[in-house]
Amino acid sequence: MKKIEPNSKWRHVSGKFYNVVLVANEDSEGSQRLMYPPTVVYQGIDDKSLAKTSRRFLETMTLIE
């Protein structure tokens, strides 16, 4: 699994580019992980902020290296 890190650049399947702002709840464990899954907060070039669970984020994004 790819590591999602703040300030990393990603491309959505639509071709749009995004910058990861932060990953929330990445240290949650056990039953807490179900209630508070790791969540990626990211921002597009239009400065619109979005959030998805890390699992859903990785389904549609490709890391730009």
N, C-alpha and C positions, 0 to 999 in steps of 0.2 A: 504494500500500500504506500502511495506517495505521501510524504510529510507535507502538510499544509502549514505554511509559515507566514507570519505577518510580512507585508511588503513584497510577497511573491506575486508574479504576474501569471495570469491564466487566460485561456481563450475558450469561450463557450462554443458549443456545437454550431451555433448560429453565426459564428465568426466575430462576435463582439469580444472586446478585451476588458479584463477586470483586474483589480488590485485587491489582495486580501488585506483587510484592516486589522482583524484580530480573530482568534479562535477562542470561543468561550466554552467553558465546561470541559476542557480537554483532559482534566485530571479526575473527572467523576468516575466512580467505580461501582460495580455490583448493581444493586437495585437503583441506586442513585443515577446510574448511567441511563436507565430506561426513562426516568423522570426528567433528567437533565442531560440529554445527549450532547456530545461535542457539536458545536454550531459555528459555522464560518460566517463572519460578517465581512462583506466585500463591497467594493465600490466600482462603478463603471466610469467611463471617461466623461459622462454627463454629471458626475458627482452624486448620482442616485445611489443610495445605500440599500443593500439587500442582505438577507440572511437565509441560510439553508443548513440542515444538518450536514455534517462532513460527509456522510455516506451519500446523500443526494447530490451534494456539490460535486463529488468525484465522478458521479454518473454522467455528467454533462460537460465537465471541464478538462482541459489539457494544460499541464504546466508548460510555460514558455521558459526555455533555458537559455 
